[in-house]
Amino acid sequence: DVKVTQSSRYLVKRTGEKVFLECVQDMDHENMFWYRQDPGLGLRLIYFSYDVKMKEKGDIPEGYSVSREKKERFSLILESASTNQTSMYLCASSLRNTGELFFGEGSRLTVL
Amino acid sequence: DQQVKQNSPSLSVQEGRISILNCDYTNSMFDYFLWYKKYPAEGPTFLISISSIKDKNEDGRFTVFLNKSAKHLSLHIVPSQPGDSAVYFCAASAYSGAGSYQLTFGKGTKLSVIP
């Protein structure tokens, strides 16, 4: 079974803090994604990566950055957290040439 | 502009009856469609998919129908069970270069199956 593991299920941070969300997948997938889920807004793509050291902006990249130094790991960084970044963050991975995503369990971030 | 639309935020169905969840899309480049199911505090899980070359795909109690001319797909769950209560996301896939595909999600429909 594909396993996508997100480092923290629940985090509480203060405005202005730097936040790291880590994601690791164990199935050698080329593609990795970060989404956020908000009530009434569905899943919105923040950033994605097709390969190591490669990144592409999604639909809502503002206020976020990412890092992919190894194939299995994709990190989402909030340089200076703000209250409007309170959300559920979902990491996903997929094989190249397929559209099927495998999701982690999510990280619920609260910014006070 | 929303390319994948789920116009019903919520749906309530009696146990044992049919649940029909609808999804519309606007981008004719989408060639693969998926449904994901999400329970609270968990990540979405893949449920069923359909290629644009088909009009129906069935897997147990779940059937997805695709009407390309109307740019519409639907998920049928028969019979509905209380454990089906979850948020269902429709997603559409298009080739995005570099040999990879990108999914666009709808906003989701919350299904409640009443015992």
Chai-1 contact restraints between the chains, C-beta under 6 A:
chainA,res_idxA,chainB,res_idxB,connection_type,confidence,min_distance_angstrom,max_distance_angstrom,comment,restraint_id
A,N31,B,S100,contact,1.0,0.0,6.0,A-B,restraint_1
A,G42,B,F105,contact,1.0,0.0,6.0,A-B,restraint_2
A,G42,B,G106,contact,1.0,0.0,6.0,A-B,restraint_3
A,G42,B,K107,contact,1.0,0.0,6.0,A-B,restraint_4
A,G42,B,G108,contact,1.0,0.0,6.0,A-B,restraint_5
A,L43,B,F105,contact,1.0,0.0,6.0,A-B,restraint_6
A,Y50,B,A98,contact,1.0,0.0,6.0,A-B,restraint_7
A,Y50,B,S100,contact,1.0,0.0,6.0,A-B,restraint_8
A,L90,B,G43,contact,1.0,0.0,6.0,A-B,restraint_9
A,R96,B,G99,contact,1.0,0.0,6.0,A-B,restraint_10
A,R96,B,S100,contact,1.0,0.0,6.0,A-B,restraint_11
A,N97,B,G99,contact,1.0,0.0,6.0,A-B,restraint_12
A,G99,B,Y32,contact,1.0,0.0,6.0,A-B,restraint_13
A,G99,B,S93,contact,1.0,0.0,6.0,A-B,restraint_14
A,G99,B,Y101,contact,1.0,0.0,6.0,A-B,restraint_15
A,G99,B,L103,contact,1.0,0.0,6.0,A-B,restraint_16
A,E100,B,F46,contact,1.0,0.0,6.0,A-B,restraint_17
A,F103,B,G43,contact,1.0,0.0,6.0,A-B,restraint_18
A,F103,B,P44,contact,1.0,0.0,6.0,A-B,restraint_19
A,G104,B,G43,contact,1.0,0.0,6.0,A-B,restraint_20
A,E105,B,E42,contact,1.0,0.0,6.0,A-B,restraint_21
A,E105,B,G43,contact,1.0,0.0,6.0,A-B,restraint_22
A,G106,B,G43,contact,1.0,0.0,6.0,A-B,restraint_23
